[in-house]
Amino acid sequence: MTEQKNAMRPLTALAVAAALGVGGLGSAQAATDEQMAVAEQYLDEFQPSTLTREEQLEQLEWFIDAAEPFRGMDVDVVSETIATHEYESNVLAEAFSEITGINLNHNLIGEGDVIEALQTEMQSGESIYDGYINDADLIGTHYRYGQVIPLSDYMEGEGSDVTSPYLDLDDFIGLDAVTAPDGKMYQLPDQQFANVYWFRYDWFQREDLQAQFEDIYGYELGVPVNWSAYEDIAEFFTENVDELDGREVYGHMDYGKKDPSLGWRFTDAWLSMAGAGDKGLPNGLPVDEWGIRVEDCHPVGSDVTRGGAVNGPAAVYALTKYIDWLGDYAPPSASGMTFSEAGPVPAQGQIAQQIFWYTAFTASMVEDGLPVVNEDGTPKWRMAPSPHGPYWEEGMKVGYQDIGSWTFFEHADPERRKAAWLYAQFVTSKVVSLKKTHEGLTPIRDSDIMHESMTERAPELGGLVEFYRSPERELWTDTGTNVPDYPRLAQLWWSNVAAAVTGETTPQGAMDNLASEQDRVMERLERAGVQDRCGPRLNEERSAEYWFDQPGAPKPPLDNEKPQGETVPYDDLVASWRESM
């Protein structure tokens, strides 16, 4: 694939010089001069930037010099397929190759395929790729198995000669997610996006609908603060409004096909949003959003009989509401859709709100001509914090944040790993990061979020800029370090959830089985002794009542799981974000 890509690549001045024997790679200075000329040609592509053009060239010169030992080397890296990584693969990899002389091939595959490749490489010890962009959700896995290089050590030791003095880690907004209990950074954020609440701002602003809603439910139509209000709004648009502008409308959107993506729908903090876990940031302690309890960094159980919360009342409530809303308020086709199939549906103009919506879809939701975009290019929709369930308490995380991060294995070829690390720094550098943010809308640097070009674009992005400028973004976090083996445990979720969706079992039965399966995996890990640090040590089983009597999670059932609905006007919410900046 690399050879084919290189064959299609146009010859640069450097390549021509090498072919003609003029200077060529025999002269480092000549090569650098030619490469600097190529770098300068790319500056227009790398705009806008938080740097001046002179500062961009200065950093590019460092990359050229650092890459000198690796010129001509073929390097393969991989990521999932989203807009940000498509820009990296199609544009930035090409630029990096042209500027540095390293033949960089950035592969794009499905998210599940990335996890499978990682798992295969961990089990075999054989390199498949020289570098991975995988979710920071695997931080607990990487830390415990010891197969991934702690970048904190690498940057000061073996990789110090290829670590940029311009990296500026303090400017990254997601470092907590890639830091393990030992205080070391194991991964480098490349992109991030949150799951938030999405709604039709234009519909919510209509005086006739506001009056109708308040008349029925007794409070104002607005951004739902709790799940009670979300459910009322879903019912209102589906059953009371029913039709707007000649089209049938629905008060909710989701997906329910038996597919691995159904697992992400739940592991991406759905139980935490309901309130199943404990207080604490970035993740609940001792019980996290997966319902796994840890004691002294060791996972001790998922089942309520071991102090976990996977099958506790809050988790069962969360699954029950998911099923009810999918069946009662979403389009009939939603139950047969996967994550990728359901993603474009709100843009078609028939969905009033979505409780679980990823900001990664922002770019596709602001295209000209869509039913959800005004003629002036501004969106008819907005994003806001997701509402929380009745078991949720102040001090808990609010939602999930996907933080795709660079990861490198200990067993990888040291030289190819260095070359891949250079590319990882290039695509996250201030030279290109602001332009990349505009392309994929998955910001990783504070300086990019605060740039004037983002201020100018903010009215077109439905609250994205305001959200990321607000300190509240820190309440959206990735899967934490309680999860000892993400690949093995994550695959248990979708089949169990699907069994409840199809009616094969009850929500309680599905979560009981999930808790049991998770504990069996952790029991095998404990018995095998394959995790040197903080491996599972399962608690002895006790009655659920014993654990319900203890502070925090697992929490006993509430007498009333549907308290009074509560909403807030969107414009007041955004004003509070701006005041807290």
Helices and strands as residue ranges (DSSP letters): H 2-8, H 13-20, G 24-26, H 28-41, H 53-67, G 68-70, E 74-80, H 83-87, I 88-92, H 93-100, E 103-109, H 111-124, E 131-135, G 136-138, H 139-145, H 151-156, G 160-162, G 169-171, G 175-178, E 188-199, H 201-204, H 207-217, E 223-224, H 227-235, I 236-241, E 243-244, E 247-248, H 260-267, H 270-274, E 293-295, E 298-301, G 304-306, H 313-329, G 332-336, H 339-342, G 345-348, E 353-358, G 359-361, G 363-365, E 382-384, E 399-407, H 414-428, H 433-440, H 446-449, H 452-457, G 458-460, H 464-469, G 471-475, E 476-477, H 486-501, H 507-528, H 544-548, E 567-568, H 570-580
